[in-house]
Amino acid sequence: MRKLPLFLVGVLGAYLVLRAIAEPFVIDVFDPATYRDDWGGPGLAGVLAVHCGPGVLAAVGFWWARRRSRRRSEPQVQA
């Protein structure tokens, strides 16, 4: 039962990462009219923060979880 929430969090995180990667290509960063009315607008920095920020946080979360899982799987060396 614990695996379903982890799976759903993984799917959501993957969506956010992919959205963060795609966002700069979806909008025309040189034309403010294409992103003026988006969340975080009218400035480009705000739009990218709102649309890419969660993806960056999800990527950091994936990295942290992977690092933590590797530490748990390594055998402990006792001195």
PyMOL Python script that loads the backbone (N, CA, C, O; Angstrom):
from pymol import cmd

cmd.read_pdbstr("""\
ATOM      1  N   MET A   1       0.831  -1.199   0.000  1.00  0.00           N
ATOM      2  CA  MET A   1       0.000   0.000   0.000  1.00  0.00           C
ATOM      3  C   MET A   1       0.867   1.251   0.000  1.00  0.00           C
ATOM      4  O   MET A   1       0.436   2.312  -0.453  1.00  0.00           O
ATOM      5  N   ARG A   2       2.078   1.128   0.504  1.00  0.00           N
ATOM      6  CA  ARG A   2       2.969   2.284   0.570  1.00  0.00           C
ATOM      7  C   ARG A   2       3.540   2.642  -0.809  1.00  0.00           C
ATOM      8  O   ARG A   2       3.962   3.777  -1.028  1.00  0.00           O
ATOM      9  N   LYS A   3       3.554   1.697  -1.720  1.00  0.00           N
ATOM     10  CA  LYS A   3       4.154   1.924  -3.031  1.00  0.00           C
ATOM     11  C   LYS A   3       3.296   2.810  -3.933  1.00  0.00           C
ATOM     12  O   LYS A   3       3.840   3.522  -4.778  1.00  0.00           O
ATOM     13  N   LEU A   4       1.995   2.787  -3.778  1.00  0.00           N
ATOM     14  CA  LEU A   4       1.128   3.602  -4.637  1.00  0.00           C
ATOM     15  C   LEU A   4       1.368   5.094  -4.445  1.00  0.00           C
ATOM     16  O   LEU A   4       1.526   5.798  -5.442  1.00  0.00           O
ATOM     17  N   PRO A   5       1.404   5.619  -3.216  1.00  0.00           N
ATOM     18  CA  PRO A   5       1.705   7.054  -3.073  1.00  0.00           C
ATOM     19  C   PRO A   5       3.084   7.419  -3.607  1.00  0.00           C
ATOM     20  O   PRO A   5       3.248   8.482  -4.205  1.00  0.00           O
ATOM     21  N   LEU A   6       4.079   6.558  -3.403  1.00  0.00           N
ATOM     22  CA  LEU A   6       5.415   6.835  -3.935  1.00  0.00           C
ATOM     23  C   LEU A   6       5.397   6.863  -5.456  1.00  0.00           C
ATOM     24  O   LEU A   6       6.058   7.700  -6.072  1.00  0.00           O
ATOM     25  N   PHE A   7       4.650   5.959  -6.058  1.00  0.00           N
ATOM     26  CA  PHE A   7       4.519   5.942  -7.516  1.00  0.00           C
ATOM     27  C   PHE A   7       3.860   7.223  -8.013  1.00  0.00           C
ATOM     28  O   PHE A   7       4.318   7.815  -8.990  1.00  0.00           O
ATOM     29  N   LEU A   8       2.793   7.655  -7.354  1.00  0.00           N
ATOM     30  CA  LEU A   8       2.094   8.869  -7.767  1.00  0.00           C
ATOM     31  C   LEU A   8       2.970  10.110  -7.604  1.00  0.00           C
ATOM     32  O   LEU A   8       2.941  11.007  -8.446  1.00  0.00           O
ATOM     33  N   VAL A   9       3.746  10.161  -6.525  1.00  0.00           N
ATOM     34  CA  VAL A   9       4.682  11.272  -6.329  1.00  0.00           C
ATOM     35  C   VAL A   9       5.748  11.246  -7.427  1.00  0.00           C
ATOM     36  O   VAL A   9       6.142  12.298  -7.928  1.00  0.00           O
ATOM     37  N   GLY A  10       6.209  10.068  -7.798  1.00  0.00           N
ATOM     38  CA  GLY A  10       7.187   9.941  -8.876  1.00  0.00           C
ATOM     39  C   GLY A  10       6.643  10.410 -10.214  1.00  0.00           C
ATOM     40  O   GLY A  10       7.341  11.085 -10.972  1.00  0.00           O
ATOM     41  N   VAL A  11       5.408  10.057 -10.504  1.00  0.00           N
ATOM     42  CA  VAL A  11       4.777  10.494 -11.758  1.00  0.00           C
ATOM     43  C   VAL A  11       4.617  12.010 -11.763  1.00  0.00           C
ATOM     44  O   VAL A  11       4.925  12.662 -12.760  1.00  0.00           O
ATOM     45  N   LEU A  12       4.142  12.568 -10.667  1.00  0.00           N
ATOM     46  CA  LEU A  12       3.998  14.022 -10.575  1.00  0.00           C
ATOM     47  C   LEU A  12       5.355  14.713 -10.705  1.00  0.00           C
ATOM     48  O   LEU A  12       5.475  15.713 -11.413  1.00  0.00           O
ATOM     49  N   GLY A  13       6.356  14.196 -10.039  1.00  0.00           N
ATOM     50  CA  GLY A  13       7.694  14.778 -10.126  1.00  0.00           C
ATOM     51  C   GLY A  13       8.251  14.714 -11.538  1.00  0.00           C
ATOM     52  O   GLY A  13       8.854  15.675 -12.014  1.00  0.00           O
ATOM     53  N   ALA A  14       8.052  13.586 -12.211  1.00  0.00           N
ATOM     54  CA  ALA A  14       8.527  13.452 -13.591  1.00  0.00           C
ATOM     55  C   ALA A  14       7.817  14.446 -14.505  1.00  0.00           C
ATOM     56  O   ALA A  14       8.441  15.041 -15.384  1.00  0.00           O
ATOM     57  N   TYR A  15       6.515  14.626 -14.300  1.00  0.00           N
ATOM     58  CA  TYR A  15       5.766  15.616 -15.080  1.00  0.00           C
ATOM     59  C   TYR A  15       6.334  17.015 -14.862  1.00  0.00           C
ATOM     60  O   TYR A  15       6.522  17.766 -15.819  1.00  0.00           O
ATOM     61  N   LEU A  16       6.606  17.365 -13.613  1.00  0.00           N
ATOM     62  CA  LEU A  16       7.127  18.702 -13.310  1.00  0.00           C
ATOM     63  C   LEU A  16       8.515  18.923 -13.918  1.00  0.00           C
ATOM     64  O   LEU A  16       8.817  20.012 -14.407  1.00  0.00           O
ATOM     65  N   VAL A  17       9.353  17.888 -13.885  1.00  0.00           N
ATOM     66  CA  VAL A  17      10.683  18.008 -14.478  1.00  0.00           C
ATOM     67  C   VAL A  17      10.573  18.183 -15.996  1.00  0.00           C
ATOM     68  O   VAL A  17      11.238  19.044 -16.570  1.00  0.00           O
ATOM     69  N   LEU A  18       9.748  17.378 -16.635  1.00  0.00           N
ATOM     70  CA  LEU A  18       9.575  17.495 -18.084  1.00  0.00           C
ATOM     71  C   LEU A  18       8.970  18.843 -18.468  1.00  0.00           C
ATOM     72  O   LEU A  18       9.345  19.428 -19.484  1.00  0.00           O
ATOM     73  N   ARG A  19       8.051  19.325 -17.670  1.00  0.00           N
ATOM     74  CA  ARG A  19       7.447  20.631 -17.937  1.00  0.00           C
ATOM     75  C   ARG A  19       8.489  21.740 -17.794  1.00  0.00           C
ATOM     76  O   ARG A  19       8.497  22.689 -18.577  1.00  0.00           O
ATOM     77  N   ALA A  20       9.367  21.622 -16.796  1.00  0.00           N
ATOM     78  CA  ALA A  20      10.419  22.622 -16.611  1.00  0.00           C
ATOM     79  C   ALA A  20      11.388  22.619 -17.791  1.00  0.00           C
ATOM     80  O   ALA A  20      11.871  23.674 -18.203  1.00  0.00           O
ATOM     81  N   ILE A  21      11.670  21.443 -18.328  1.00  0.00           N
ATOM     82  CA  ILE A  21      12.555  21.357 -19.487  1.00  0.00           C
ATOM     83  C   ILE A  21      11.891  21.965 -20.719  1.00  0.00           C
ATOM     84  O   ILE A  21      12.550  22.650 -21.501  1.00  0.00           O
ATOM     85  N   ALA A  22      10.602  21.724 -20.897  1.00  0.00           N
ATOM     86  CA  ALA A  22       9.906  22.162 -22.106  1.00  0.00           C
ATOM     87  C   ALA A  22       9.521  23.639 -22.085  1.00  0.00           C
ATOM     88  O   ALA A  22       9.407  24.252 -23.147  1.00  0.00           O
ATOM     89  N   GLU A  23       9.320  24.217 -20.924  1.00  0.00           N
ATOM     90  CA  GLU A  23       8.771  25.579 -20.833  1.00  0.00           C
ATOM     91  C   GLU A  23       9.554  26.630 -21.626  1.00  0.00           C
ATOM     92  O   GLU A  23       8.929  27.421 -22.334  1.00  0.00           O
ATOM     93  N   PRO A  24      10.868  26.679 -21.545  1.00  0.00           N
ATOM     94  CA  PRO A  24      11.577  27.706 -22.325  1.00  0.00           C
ATOM     95  C   PRO A  24      11.401  27.536 -23.833  1.00  0.00           C
ATOM     96  O   PRO A  24      11.545  28.503 -24.581  1.00  0.00           O
ATOM     97  N   PHE A  25      11.092  26.316 -24.289  1.00  0.00           N
ATOM     98  CA  PHE A  25      10.891  26.083 -25.705  1.00  0.00           C
ATOM     99  C   PHE A  25       9.452  26.337 -26.143  1.00  0.00           C
ATOM    100  O   PHE A  25       9.189  26.551 -27.326  1.00  0.00           O
ATOM    101  N   VAL A  26       8.525  26.314 -25.196  1.00  0.00           N
ATOM    102  CA  VAL A  26       7.111  26.517 -25.512  1.00  0.00           C
ATOM    103  C   VAL A  26       6.804  28.002 -25.673  1.00  0.00           C
ATOM    104  O   VAL A  26       6.006  28.381 -26.530  1.00  0.00           O
ATOM    105  N   ILE A  27       7.427  28.834 -24.863  1.00  0.00           N
ATOM    106  CA  ILE A  27       7.211  30.272 -24.971  1.00  0.00           C
ATOM    107  C   ILE A  27       8.342  30.882 -25.799  1.00  0.00           C
ATOM    108  O   ILE A  27       9.432  30.319 -25.891  1.00  0.00           O
ATOM    109  N   ASP A  28       8.073  32.016 -26.385  1.00  0.00           N
ATOM    110  CA  ASP A  28       9.108  32.759 -27.104  1.00  0.00           C
ATOM    111  C   ASP A  28       9.725  33.732 -26.107  1.00  0.00           C
ATOM    112  O   ASP A  28       9.141  34.772 -25.803  1.00  0.00           O
ATOM    113  N   VAL A  29      10.906  33.392 -25.600  1.00  0.00           N
ATOM    114  CA  VAL A  29      11.515  34.191 -24.539  1.00  0.00           C
ATOM    115  C   VAL A  29      11.881  35.600 -25.005  1.00  0.00           C
ATOM    116  O   VAL A  29      12.122  36.479 -24.178  1.00  0.00           O
ATOM    117  N   PHE A  30      11.924  35.821 -26.306  1.00  0.00           N
ATOM    118  CA  PHE A  30      12.266  37.139 -26.839  1.00  0.00           C
ATOM    119  C   PHE A  30      11.039  37.994 -27.139  1.00  0.00           C
ATOM    120  O   PHE A  30      11.169  39.161 -27.510  1.00  0.00           O
ATOM    121  N   ASP A  31       9.846  37.415 -26.978  1.00  0.00           N
ATOM    122  CA  ASP A  31       8.605  38.152 -27.239  1.00  0.00           C
ATOM    123  C   ASP A  31       7.735  38.131 -25.979  1.00  0.00           C
ATOM    124  O   ASP A  31       7.066  37.134 -25.708  1.00  0.00           O
ATOM    125  N   PRO A  32       7.740  39.226 -25.206  1.00  0.00           N
ATOM    126  CA  PRO A  32       6.966  39.261 -23.960  1.00  0.00           C
ATOM    127  C   PRO A  32       5.464  39.044 -24.152  1.00  0.00           C
ATOM    128  O   PRO A  32       4.777  38.676 -23.199  1.00  0.00           O
ATOM    129  N   ALA A  33       4.951  39.258 -25.329  1.00  0.00           N
ATOM    130  CA  ALA A  33       3.515  39.056 -25.567  1.00  0.00           C
ATOM    131  C   ALA A  33       3.127  37.587 -25.419  1.00  0.00           C
ATOM    132  O   ALA A  33       1.963  37.286 -25.151  1.00  0.00           O
ATOM    133  N   THR A  34       4.069  36.674 -25.587  1.00  0.00           N
ATOM    134  CA  THR A  34       3.736  35.251 -25.506  1.00  0.00           C
ATOM    135  C   THR A  34       3.610  34.759 -24.070  1.00  0.00           C
ATOM    136  O   THR A  34       3.015  33.708 -23.835  1.00  0.00           O
ATOM    137  N   TYR A  35       4.155  35.493 -23.107  1.00  0.00           N
ATOM    138  CA  TYR A  35       4.088  35.032 -21.714  1.00  0.00           C
ATOM    139  C   TYR A  35       3.585  36.093 -20.749  1.00  0.00           C
ATOM    140  O   TYR A  35       3.580  35.872 -19.538  1.00  0.00           O
ATOM    141  N   ARG A  36       3.167  37.224 -21.258  1.00  0.00           N
ATOM    142  CA  ARG A  36       2.726  38.337 -20.406  1.00  0.00           C
ATOM    143  C   ARG A  36       1.567  37.952 -19.489  1.00  0.00           C
ATOM    144  O   ARG A  36       1.529  38.376 -18.334  1.00  0.00           O
ATOM    145  N   ASP A  37       0.630  37.163 -19.984  1.00  0.00           N
ATOM    146  CA  ASP A  37      -0.566  36.804 -19.204  1.00  0.00           C
ATOM    147  C   ASP A  37      -0.435  35.465 -18.476  1.00  0.00           C
ATOM    148  O   ASP A  37      -1.393  35.011 -17.850  1.00  0.00           O
ATOM    149  N   ASP A  38       0.725  34.835 -18.548  1.00  0.00           N
ATOM    150  CA  ASP A  38       0.935  33.563 -17.841  1.00  0.00           C
ATOM    151  C   ASP A  38       1.112  33.819 -16.350  1.00  0.00           C
ATOM    152  O   ASP A  38       1.357  34.950 -15.930  1.00  0.00           O
ATOM    153  N   TRP A  39       0.984  32.753 -15.551  1.00  0.00           N
ATOM    154  CA  TRP A  39       1.245  32.866 -14.117  1.00  0.00           C
ATOM    155  C   TRP A  39       2.678  33.312 -13.921  1.00  0.00           C
ATOM    156  O   TRP A  39       3.585  32.808 -14.583  1.00  0.00           O
ATOM    157  N   GLY A  40       2.886  34.240 -13.028  1.00  0.00           N
ATOM    158  CA  GLY A  40       4.211  34.753 -12.765  1.00  0.00           C
ATOM    159  C   GLY A  40       4.578  35.946 -13.619  1.00  0.00           C
ATOM    160  O   GLY A  40       5.588  36.605 -13.372  1.00  0.00           O
ATOM    161  N   GLY A  41       3.755  36.231 -14.635  1.00  0.00           N
ATOM    162  CA  GLY A  41       4.039  37.329 -15.565  1.00  0.00           C
ATOM    163  C   GLY A  41       3.798  38.665 -14.911  1.00  0.00           C
ATOM    164  O   GLY A  41       3.290  38.718 -13.791  1.00  0.00           O
ATOM    165  N   PRO A  42       4.135  39.709 -15.556  1.00  0.00           N
ATOM    166  CA  PRO A  42       4.494  39.855 -16.959  1.00  0.00           C
ATOM    167  C   PRO A  42       5.980  39.670 -17.240  1.00  0.00           C
ATOM    168  O   PRO A  42       6.372  39.692 -18.406  1.00  0.00           O
ATOM    169  N   GLY A  43       6.820  39.491 -16.235  1.00  0.00           N
ATOM    170  CA  GLY A  43       8.256  39.347 -16.481  1.00  0.00           C
ATOM    171  C   GLY A  43       8.655  37.913 -16.752  1.00  0.00           C
ATOM    172  O   GLY A  43       8.028  36.978 -16.254  1.00  0.00           O
ATOM    173  N   LEU A  44       9.705  37.742 -17.547  1.00  0.00           N
ATOM    174  CA  LEU A  44      10.193  36.411 -17.897  1.00  0.00           C
ATOM    175  C   LEU A  44      10.696  35.651 -16.670  1.00  0.00           C
ATOM    176  O   LEU A  44      10.457  34.450 -16.542  1.00  0.00           O
ATOM    177  N   ALA A  45      11.386  36.342 -15.774  1.00  0.00           N
ATOM    178  CA  ALA A  45      11.918  35.680 -14.578  1.00  0.00           C
ATOM    179  C   ALA A  45      10.794  35.086 -13.731  1.00  0.00           C
ATOM    180  O   ALA A  45      10.923  33.968 -13.231  1.00  0.00           O
ATOM    181  N   GLY A  46       9.704  35.814 -13.567  1.00  0.00           N
ATOM    182  CA  GLY A  46       8.582  35.305 -12.789  1.00  0.00           C
ATOM    183  C   GLY A  46       7.908  34.120 -13.453  1.00  0.00           C
ATOM    184  O   GLY A  46       7.540  33.151 -12.789  1.00  0.00           O
ATOM    185  N   VAL A  47       7.748  34.201 -14.764  1.00  0.00           N
ATOM    186  CA  VAL A  47       7.122  33.094 -15.497  1.00  0.00           C
ATOM    187  C   VAL A  47       7.973  31.833 -15.385  1.00  0.00           C
ATOM    188  O   VAL A  47       7.452  30.747 -15.131  1.00  0.00           O
ATOM    189  N   LEU A  48       9.274  31.980 -15.573  1.00  0.00           N
ATOM    190  CA  LEU A  48      10.144  30.804 -15.476  1.00  0.00           C
ATOM    191  C   LEU A  48      10.213  30.272 -14.047  1.00  0.00           C
ATOM    192  O   LEU A  48      10.311  29.062 -13.841  1.00  0.00           O
ATOM    193  N   ALA A  49      10.164  31.157 -13.070  1.00  0.00           N
ATOM    194  CA  ALA A  49      10.183  30.715 -11.675  1.00  0.00           C
ATOM    195  C   ALA A  49       8.940  29.893 -11.351  1.00  0.00           C
ATOM    196  O   ALA A  49       9.026  28.857 -10.691  1.00  0.00           O
ATOM    197  N   VAL A  50       7.798  30.355 -11.813  1.00  0.00           N
ATOM    198  CA  VAL A  50       6.535  29.658 -11.515  1.00  0.00           C
ATOM    199  C   VAL A  50       6.418  28.353 -12.290  1.00  0.00           C
ATOM    200  O   VAL A  50       5.936  27.355 -11.754  1.00  0.00           O
ATOM    201  N   HIS A  51       6.853  28.352 -13.540  1.00  0.00           N
ATOM    202  CA  HIS A  51       6.664  27.175 -14.375  1.00  0.00           C
ATOM    203  C   HIS A  51       7.826  26.181 -14.291  1.00  0.00           C
ATOM    204  O   HIS A  51       7.618  24.984 -14.491  1.00  0.00           O
ATOM    205  N   CYS A  52       9.028  26.644 -14.002  1.00  0.00           N
ATOM    206  CA  CYS A  52      10.191  25.754 -13.939  1.00  0.00           C
ATOM    207  C   CYS A  52      10.633  25.462 -12.510  1.00  0.00           C
ATOM    208  O   CYS A  52      11.280  24.444 -12.267  1.00  0.00           O
ATOM    209  N   GLY A  53      10.301  26.327 -11.568  1.00  0.00           N
ATOM    210  CA  GLY A  53      10.720  26.144 -10.180  1.00  0.00           C
ATOM    211  C   GLY A  53      10.301  24.820  -9.579  1.00  0.00           C
ATOM    212  O   GLY A  53      11.136  24.136  -8.986  1.00  0.00           O
ATOM    213  N   PRO A  54       9.030  24.425  -9.708  1.00  0.00           N
ATOM    214  CA  PRO A  54       8.630  23.128  -9.158  1.00  0.00           C
ATOM    215  C   PRO A  54       9.376  21.949  -9.791  1.00  0.00           C
ATOM    216  O   PRO A  54       9.646  20.954  -9.118  1.00  0.00           O
ATOM    217  N   GLY A  55       9.705  22.058 -11.065  1.00  0.00           N
ATOM    218  CA  GLY A  55      10.468  20.997 -11.727  1.00  0.00           C
ATOM    219  C   GLY A  55      11.881  20.905 -11.202  1.00  0.00           C
ATOM    220  O   GLY A  55      12.421  19.811 -11.041  1.00  0.00           O
ATOM    221  N   VAL A  56      12.484  22.055 -10.933  1.00  0.00           N
ATOM    222  CA  VAL A  56      13.832  22.060 -10.352  1.00  0.00           C
ATOM    223  C   VAL A  56      13.794  21.440  -8.957  1.00  0.00           C
ATOM    224  O   VAL A  56      14.665  20.647  -8.601  1.00  0.00           O
ATOM    225  N   LEU A  57      12.786  21.803  -8.173  1.00  0.00           N
ATOM    226  CA  LEU A  57      12.658  21.211  -6.830  1.00  0.00           C
ATOM    227  C   LEU A  57      12.425  19.706  -6.905  1.00  0.00           C
ATOM    228  O   LEU A  57      12.964  18.954  -6.092  1.00  0.00           O
ATOM    229  N   ALA A  58      11.625  19.260  -7.877  1.00  0.00           N
ATOM    230  CA  ALA A  58      11.390  17.825  -8.044  1.00  0.00           C
ATOM    231  C   ALA A  58      12.672  17.108  -8.445  1.00  0.00           C
ATOM    232  O   ALA A  58      12.940  16.009  -7.959  1.00  0.00           O
ATOM    233  N   ALA A  59      13.471  17.715  -9.329  1.00  0.00           N
ATOM    234  CA  ALA A  59      14.739  17.104  -9.735  1.00  0.00           C
ATOM    235  C   ALA A  59      15.686  16.992  -8.549  1.00  0.00           C
ATOM    236  O   ALA A  59      16.365  15.978  -8.392  1.00  0.00           O
ATOM    237  N   VAL A  60      15.736  18.016  -7.722  1.00  0.00           N
ATOM    238  CA  VAL A  60      16.573  17.971  -6.519  1.00  0.00           C
ATOM    239  C   VAL A  60      16.052  16.879  -5.572  1.00  0.00           C
ATOM    240  O   VAL A  60      16.839  16.158  -4.960  1.00  0.00           O
ATOM    241  N   GLY A  61      14.740  16.763  -5.458  1.00  0.00           N
ATOM    242  CA  GLY A  61      14.157  15.712  -4.624  1.00  0.00           C
ATOM    243  C   GLY A  61      14.491  14.319  -5.126  1.00  0.00           C
ATOM    244  O   GLY A  61      14.784  13.424  -4.334  1.00  0.00           O
ATOM    245  N   PHE A  62      14.448  14.128  -6.457  1.00  0.00           N
ATOM    246  CA  PHE A  62      14.838  12.833  -7.036  1.00  0.00           C
ATOM    247  C   PHE A  62      16.306  12.535  -6.745  1.00  0.00           C
ATOM    248  O   PHE A  62      16.657  11.416  -6.371  1.00  0.00           O
ATOM    249  N   TRP A  63      17.161  13.544  -6.921  1.00  0.00           N
ATOM    250  CA  TRP A  63      18.589  13.359  -6.663  1.00  0.00           C
ATOM    251  C   TRP A  63      18.828  12.993  -5.198  1.00  0.00           C
ATOM    252  O   TRP A  63      19.596  12.080  -4.896  1.00  0.00           O
ATOM    253  N   TRP A  64      18.166  13.709  -4.298  1.00  0.00           N
ATOM    254  CA  TRP A  64      18.334  13.457  -2.871  1.00  0.00           C
ATOM    255  C   TRP A  64      17.859  12.053  -2.502  1.00  0.00           C
ATOM    256  O   TRP A  64      18.525  11.347  -1.744  1.00  0.00           O
ATOM    257  N   ALA A  65      16.704  11.650  -3.040  1.00  0.00           N
ATOM    258  CA  ALA A  65      16.169  10.321  -2.735  1.00  0.00           C
ATOM    259  C   ALA A  65      17.087   9.227  -3.273  1.00  0.00           C
ATOM    260  O   ALA A  65      17.293   8.205  -2.617  1.00  0.00           O
ATOM    261  N   ARG A  66      17.633   9.438  -4.456  1.00  0.00           N
ATOM    262  CA  ARG A  66      18.549   8.456  -5.046  1.00  0.00           C
ATOM    263  C   ARG A  66      19.826   8.339  -4.208  1.00  0.00           C
ATOM    264  O   ARG A  66      20.327   7.242  -3.961  1.00  0.00           O
ATOM    265  N   ARG A  67      20.338   9.488  -3.782  1.00  0.00           N
ATOM    266  CA  ARG A  67      21.554   9.497  -2.963  1.00  0.00           C
ATOM    267  C   ARG A  67      21.304   8.792  -1.630  1.00  0.00           C
ATOM    268  O   ARG A  67      22.143   8.025  -1.157  1.00  0.00           O
ATOM    269  N   ARG A  68      20.164   9.054  -1.040  1.00  0.00           N
ATOM    270  CA  ARG A  68      19.809   8.438   0.239  1.00  0.00           C
ATOM    271  C   ARG A  68      19.642   6.928   0.088  1.00  0.00           C
ATOM    272  O   ARG A  68      20.063   6.165   0.959  1.00  0.00           O
ATOM    273  N   SER A  69      19.029   6.494  -1.017  1.00  0.00           N
ATOM    274  CA  SER A  69      18.820   5.067  -1.218  1.00  0.00           C
ATOM    275  C   SER A  69      20.144   4.351  -1.459  1.00  0.00           C
ATOM    276  O   SER A  69      20.313   3.209  -1.032  1.00  0.00           O
ATOM    277  N   ARG A  70      21.083   5.005  -2.137  1.00  0.00           N
ATOM    278  CA  ARG A  70      22.400   4.399  -2.345  1.00  0.00           C
ATOM    279  C   ARG A  70      23.146   4.234  -1.026  1.00  0.00           C
ATOM    280  O   ARG A  70      23.820   3.228  -0.809  1.00  0.00           O
ATOM    281  N   ARG A  71      23.021   5.222  -0.153  1.00  0.00           N
ATOM    282  CA  ARG A  71      23.691   5.126   1.153  1.00  0.00           C
ATOM    283  C   ARG A  71      23.129   3.974   1.969  1.00  0.00           C
ATOM    284  O   ARG A  71      23.866   3.301   2.690  1.00  0.00           O
ATOM    285  N   ARG A  72      21.842   3.749   1.861  1.00  0.00           N
ATOM    286  CA  ARG A  72      21.233   2.656   2.627  1.00  0.00           C
ATOM    287  C   ARG A  72      21.658   1.301   2.088  1.00  0.00           C
ATOM    288  O   ARG A  72      21.787   0.341   2.848  1.00  0.00           O
ATOM    289  N   SER A  73      21.876   1.217   0.777  1.00  0.00           N
ATOM    290  CA  SER A  73      22.190  -0.087   0.175  1.00  0.00           C
ATOM    291  C   SER A  73      23.666  -0.441   0.305  1.00  0.00           C
ATOM    292  O   SER A  73      24.028  -1.608   0.152  1.00  0.00           O
ATOM    293  N   GLU A  74      24.531   0.540   0.584  1.00  0.00           N
ATOM    294  CA  GLU A  74      25.950   0.250   0.747  1.00  0.00           C
ATOM    295  C   GLU A  74      26.188  -0.469   2.075  1.00  0.00           C
ATOM    296  O   GLU A  74      25.586  -0.123   3.092  1.00  0.00           O
ATOM    297  N   PRO A  75      27.058  -1.458   2.060  1.00  0.00           N
ATOM    298  CA  PRO A  75      27.368  -2.141   3.320  1.00  0.00           C
ATOM    299  C   PRO A  75      28.131  -1.188   4.251  1.00  0.00           C
ATOM    300  O   PRO A  75      28.975  -0.409   3.808  1.00  0.00           O
ATOM    301  N   GLN A  76      27.823  -1.266   5.510  1.00  0.00           N
ATOM    302  CA  GLN A  76      28.472  -0.420   6.502  1.00  0.00           C
ATOM    303  C   GLN A  76      29.816  -1.026   6.885  1.00  0.00           C
ATOM    304  O   GLN A  76      29.906  -2.202   7.239  1.00  0.00           O
ATOM    305  N   VAL A  77      30.839  -0.217   6.811  1.00  0.00           N
ATOM    306  CA  VAL A  77      32.189  -0.648   7.179  1.00  0.00           C
ATOM    307  C   VAL A  77      32.393  -0.305   8.655  1.00  0.00           C
ATOM    308  O   VAL A  77      32.197   0.835   9.074  1.00  0.00           O
ATOM    309  N   GLN A  78      32.788  -1.305   9.426  1.00  0.00           N
ATOM    310  CA  GLN A  78      32.994  -1.070  10.845  1.00  0.00           C
ATOM    311  C   GLN A  78      34.478  -1.064  11.138  1.00  0.00           C
ATOM    312  O   GLN A  78      35.212  -1.947  10.695  1.00  0.00           O
ATOM    313  N   ALA A  79      34.913  -0.076  11.877  1.00  0.00           N
ATOM    314  CA  ALA A  79      36.344   0.044  12.192  1.00  0.00           C
ATOM    315  C   ALA A  79      36.697  -0.683  13.462  1.00  0.00           C
ATOM    316  O   ALA A  79      37.858  -0.683  13.871  1.00  0.00           O
TER     317      ALA A  79
END
""", "prot")
cmd.dss("prot")
cmd.show_as("cartoon", "prot")
cmd.util.cbc("prot")
cmd.orient("prot")
